[in-house]
Amino acid sequence: MTALGSLCSLASAQAVMPVSTGSELRAIMPVYSQLLAFSYPKGFVPVFEQAKNGSYIQESVLKGESVQRWSQMITVTGARGLASNPEQSPLRFASELAAGFRDACPDSFAVKDLGEFKLGRHDAFSAVISCGYVNGPAGARSESALVIVIKGRQDYYTLQWAERGRPSQQPLSLDDAKWSMRLKELAPLALCPIVPGEAAPYPSCSAGPS
């Protein structure tokens, strides 16, 4: 799992299965009270899903890789009921994730704020969070992730695109163009109502956020 994924609160949702909507692949998945939709990058396949104690996590890696050994990972999380907490915000949620990263690699930590934005009527925030050097079962490596945090009507959601690389004792230089392009690759993002009785591929959500 990603370091970010393990820091997030771990929704019953069906495993994300991309569906073609013309020129792109879309993932539309029910996570707690809403449908989360995003553009699913080519080459990724779902490998792990867990719903437990009001938290949800789903992970996809490049074809041929595994949840233990991967070079890139897409992670979706949901935190049930968190939107009712007046002390929480997408910026604060992302800051808490960044603090976990900083604790894991204080000498090689880096963060880049990509800013607040609106997803339909929902507040959202994005950033890139990075450790130049972490060690674990997969060996020493760097790990960086684009993190998008969305405040839904009742719940919080994150969409993360992580990558591993060569370890560095110094903070990595985070490429604005690369991470901004990955943010665009995941667009259009949407949160939609769950329509009773509607099944995948959830056509009611194909028009965009609500």
ROSENU-604703 format. One record per atom (N, C-alpha, C, O): x, y, z. Coordinates in steps of 0.001 Angstrom, whole numbers, plus 500000, padded with zeros to 6 digits. Atoms other than C-alpha are relative to their C-alpha. Example, Ala and Ser with C-alpha at 12.3 -4.5 7.8 and 13.67 -1.06 7.14 Angstrom:
<sezas>
500890498810500000512300495500507800500900501200500000501936501181500665499180498810499940513670498940507140499230501090500730499739502198500899
</sezas>
This chain:
<sezas>
500837498808500000500000500000500000500878501250500000502052501198500366499260498757499952501036503607499636500136500466501436499330500111502297499896499381498689502317505502502637498785500869500259498264500898501375501187499179499835499453507910502020498794499143500307498009499473501196501146500870499774496939505080501827499961499490501420498889499387502016499973500516498645498087503733505155499728501085501018499290500787502129500268498911499082497798507175506736498540500408499982498012500876500991501412499657500100494261507749505467499159499041500819499508497870500968500963500915499419491331506378507408499567499021498924499116499403497844500480500963500956490571503138505711498481500029500052497824499287499321500639499489501118482739502582502486499574498727499418500408497887499082499848501164500835480977499929500908499960500452498574499033501163498188499984499657501409481908500347497280500350498787499198500993497862499694499601501067500888482226498066494323501377500340499457501697501510499244498666499774500536485754497604493020499907500799498724499064500528497869500048499116501161486486500277490453500300499208498729501320498526498628499797500625501298486087498967486932499809501072498949498694501568498787500134498934500985486808501481484176499060499598498879499043498446498444500904500237501112484180501811481480500261501049498930500591502192499243499775499079501103484520503398478063498805500917499849497664500457499818501045499024500284482536506589477533500411500799498774500433502030498798499575499323501214483696507356474030501497500003499888502101498965499617498561499859500215487255508660473908500821499748501256502049499801501203499242500153498765488177507977477545499467498839500821498363498344500591500435500981499019488019505413480313499584500746501254500303501622501735500505499354498800485932506455483293499814498966501089499380497845500825500328500806498825485742504987486764498898500734500740499065501898501105501111499437499233482407505620488496499644498970501059499208497865500737500133500981498929482103503971491880499236500580501184499472501724501574500691499543498799479731504226494841500901499858501222501393498770501522499240500012498752481599505170498001499146500719501044499026501944501030500911499474498995479258505649500934498824500726499362498036500103498649501238499312500354476707508374500182499962500548498582498918501033498144499962499425501336477836509432496685500799499120499043501517498205499446499175500611501042479303508262493390501219500875499765501096502090499614498765499306500338482925509222492787500395499600498583500513498412498282499634500261501394483887509534489119501283500734499652501496501873500068498769499381500475487246510224487530500472499269498749500010498168498452499407500638501169489230509471484383501065499023500472501955499382501243499151501082499520491044506180484869501211499871499077501052499509497911498821500041500867494646506299483575500208498621499378500004497597500029499784501263500707495470503646481008501125499201500647502101499762501146498961500887499508497480500646482127499837499562501434500560498676501890500207500353498593496166500460485704498916498937500142497966498893499360500997501025499695494240497520487159499783499960501516500742500133502269500261500082498557492514497173490590500660498759500603500625497680500010499339501138499348494440494955493035499599499840501465499864498794502057500323500102498569493087495698496525498812500892500310498693501997499781501144499220499542489868496874498167499635499552501404499618498356501696500404500339498642488806497052501804499051501064500533499286502261500370500919499118499298485865498547503679499942499546501444499655498382501725499923500403498602486155498607507438499798501206500907500449502238500743500180498999498947484857500670510361499807501417499450500421502368499933500295498671500530483523503541508280501062500572499101501061501772498827498926499529500870486566503752506046500142499067498812499893497867498921499880500764501241487224502602502498501324500314499320501779501458499323498802499791500802490363502094500430499967499042498818499592497879498964499898500809501210490826500818496869501263500422499265501522501612499088498709499715500621494167500534495084500114499328498634499672498194498449499721500522501336495153500049491439501467500244499685502026501281500044498598499872500402498641499455490046500113499710498512499158499257497881499770500297501403500156499133486605499938498484499770500361497702500621500143501414500324499428495809484914501344499292500132502358499764499618498776500758499768501991493196485979500655500299501328501549499568501753499465499680498681502746494900489306499032499511501077497947499018500769500813500506498902501365494043492742499842501070501068500480502121501018500229499055498925500112495768495856501239500158500874501398501175501549498759499908499233503477495008497487501118500688499199501898501470499741498908499462500834505742495926494565499403500711498800498837500083497905500590499190501058504688498751492302500848501237499752501613501672500613499315498757500344506069501780490528499055501191500040499472502311500334501038498978499898502796503750490370498739499361500580498468498180500364501235500510499393499543503398492291498948501101500022499244502252500342501159499131499843496088504997492123499222499500501216498867498323501288500705500375498774494341505011495517498769500882500175498842502103500037501240499302499656490748505963496339499679499679501452499723498516501852500431500245498625489677506406499952498712500756500284498399501754499635501188499320499509486468507346501707499965499948501508500347498941502105500141499926498542485840508439505296498560500383500307498159501527500096501437499824499797482191508047506301499699501034501088500255500990502186500511499047499024480486510960508029500930501129500363500562501973501181499020499001499570483593513146508250499584501422499633500022502379500271500401498659500423481924516056506426499191500726501070499055501949501016500780499366498925479796516683509542500887500650501053500387501358501927499060499411499038482923517694511490500338501427499584501021501616498577499759498614500406483045521527511415501466500410500076501861501425499502498581499681499872486728521475512322500818499480498807501981499849498639499270500595501105487658519501509198499784500805498720498749501449498549500083499371501316488344520891505707500920499228499073501804498520499556499059500676500905490033519548502550501447500413500238502346499573500190498636499548499734493080521705503311500544499357501271501685498895501292499527500595498748493301520435506878500239498507499838501222497975500354499834501433500234492804516823505761501320499735499288502074498843499678498744500171500728495659517169503269501201500330500876502246499688500770498909499636499097497803518858505911500314498874500974501473498655501326499789501135499099497289515881508222500747498877499279501612498227499866499255500985500787498445513549505445501459500430499844502375499620499987498641499495500171501461515755504827500804499867501286502000499579501245499299500125498722502317515704508533500467498567500209501556498343500738499581501393499897502394511909508437501207499709499137502117498997499561498834500149500868504787512007505506501227500648500635502309500063500664498865499275499415506961514596507232500589499235501177501807499215501359499501500789498880507189512409510333500810498797499522501759498375500183499311501188500525508302509465508164501343500344499368502236499498499310498750499638500696511045511408506363500312501477500223500302502255499269499820498561499707511811514719508104501113500667499208501041501866498938498872499391500702515083515239506232499818500072498493500549500794497815500177500013501458513752514555502734498554500300499600498133499991498485501405499695500255510148515762502996499864501218499089500633502174499190500322498854500850508705518075500348498501500004499742497870498948499708501414499885500312505225519379499597499807501168499035500488502188499140500338498932500938503774521462496767498488500173500010497744499235499727501420499665499932500400523171497173499500500294498589499991501212497931500611499736501302498304522945493993498695500778500126498104501178499123501086499061499771495468524874495581498630499422500249498371498240500023501391500331499761491830524842496544499208500178498708499570500996497863500865499846501157489094524409493942498621499451500345498426498850501402501360500498499828485407523574493560499765498837499043500134498899497871500423501137500803484140520231492307498476500028500013497845499456500902501416499703499912480611521226491415499772500914501189500329502010501253500237499211498790479328522481494755500890499568501159500746500077502271499195500575498931481942520540496735501378500656500086502012500928499067498660499457499773485112521986498270501043498904499791500833497750500166498925500959500244488361520312497211501347500703500103501439501928500022498637499477499872492103520737497621500955498961499432500723497760499566499016500935500540495116519225495880501408500457500347501686501648500484498599499738499682498803518959496683500820498802499559500283497722499315499059501094500206501870516869495935500818499870501273501378500854501757499279500274498769503483515253498985501079498972499703500831498005498983498875500832500425506885513592498810500950499676501140501218500512502003498872500430499181509468511607500756501145499625499063500982498776498187498849500365500822512897511486499179500568498645500382501123497934499544499424501270499539513895508505501304499072499333500997498800499877502068500734500868499067511751505789502877500524498587499809501038498247498743499512501377500076512633502180503640498893499064500456498093499422501321501026500963499647510446499097503881500237498689499296501330498461498776499834501305500638509841495595502505500436500085498546501129499198498048499620499841501409510248496914498955501385500628499852501848500843498731498673499402500051513622498435499871499953501516500078498878502114500133499905498544499938514845502022500013499493500596498689499755500064497610500592499376501173513026504341497638499554501415500356499526501793501528500750498766499803511487507755497181498535499698499721498223498745499007501428500152500273507710508089497178499334501365500009499438502121500975500703498723500146505657511029495948498588499725499532498339498736498842501391500231500381501926511396495471499254501303499793499348502235500592501024498985500188499411513753493979498810499600500860498331498469500769501116500273499096496624513994496576498883500996499729499106502207499750501192499172500162493128515316495892499040499640501125498665498477501276500929500207498885490843515732498914498697500716499675498706501893499312501310499453500348487105516286498370499055499848501188498943498772501775501027500035498960484459517190500938498654499747499338498132500614498637501309500313500547481243515445499948498882500505500891499127501221501862501146499560499202477739516012501302500079499454501417499766500156502379499914500636498689478328513567504158501394499475500319501767499371501488498748500725499829481731511992503631501168500755499361500978501701498596498791499483500649485314512820502677500578498931499073500474497733499339499400500885500988487098511323499677501402500487499661501675501687499670498714499625500585490671511237498455500247499164498758499828498010498663499502500678501191492103510334495080501489500312499943501889501476499944498546499830499913495865509766495061500677499267498836500292498153498482499191500620501041498350509048492279501449500042500488502097501088500463498663500078499404501623507871493802500985499357499049500610498571498179498931500655500746504944506915492281501197499797500904501456500586501813498746500275499309508122505363493608501167500228499049501040500064497835498804499775500810511627506199492422501249499722500808501201499111501875498731500194499293515255506186493410500018500786501296499499501901501353499951499277498726515918507123497031500921501210499920501893501227499165499193498787499919517316510548497826500015500475501442498965500578502076499899499495498638518596511812501142499525501451500101499304501966501197500453498618500054517516515293500035498563500051499486498125499132498794501355499857500552513984516547499296500028500000498475500922500586497865500079500038501451512959515854495714499505501338499456498741502046500113500541498851500710512365518672493266498715499555499315498743498677498452501307500418500506508665518401492449499661500794498743499514502015498786500198499413501319508008519078488769498557500498499842497624499697499788501341499419500134505049521470488405499263499435498797498097499052498901500647500415501240504344520437484820499532498548500084498421498224499662500350501417499922504369516702485524498784499766500886497859499056500490501077500274499061502064516779488536498717500718499598497621500215499844501193499324500519499717519341487001499382499194498870498159499142498744500510500833501081499427517069483961499273498778500557498248498369500011500681501151499402498532514112486189498654500401500589497688499642500525501283499507499504495850516191487841499000500109498849497832499750499001500873499880501169494436516917484370499604498627499464498492498451498966500311501340500504494640513225483429498868499347500785498119498541500235501068500565499171492310512345486313498662500694499777497615500161500145501214499225500248489790515004485240499241499434498787499834498779497930500791499261499018486932515435484947499627499147501211499190498004501078500426500624498757486316514542488579498546500365500261498089501431499848501393499707499675482754514339489834499565499240501243499995498111501475500765500666498948480702513539492921498541500127499618498059501230499358501386500032500437477143512508492065499140499277501030499648498467501806500907500752499121474074511322493986499910498542499563500051498226498382500292501397500316473458507598494189498504499888499705497669500200500554501393500160500413470248506882492284499537498593500393500123497610499939500458501334499578468296504026493927499683499103498802498975499502497878500259500972501048468251500958491719500895500107498784500867499225497926499121499846501160470818502273489244501243499137500169501843499111501244498830500869499965473611499847488410501117500581499141500908501523498377498879499602500837477040500246486853499608499828498525498927498862498181498987498949499814478080502044484697499464501338500478500092502360500201500517498794499372475896504640486507499874501177499027500580502175499171500125498948501019474762506759483535499606501354500552499900502372499925500405498718499433473310509445485802501191500874500368501055502092500479498808499249499592476869510451486768500887500381498823501893501067499006499115499744501138478289510660483264499984501447499550500881501882498828500121498611500439477125514261482800500876500948500794501100502081500368499138499114499219479369515652485534499562500110501439498618499436501853500237499909498561479376516709489198498663500638500326498071501352499516501220499374499504476362517692491236500105500167501512499179500677502142
</sezas>
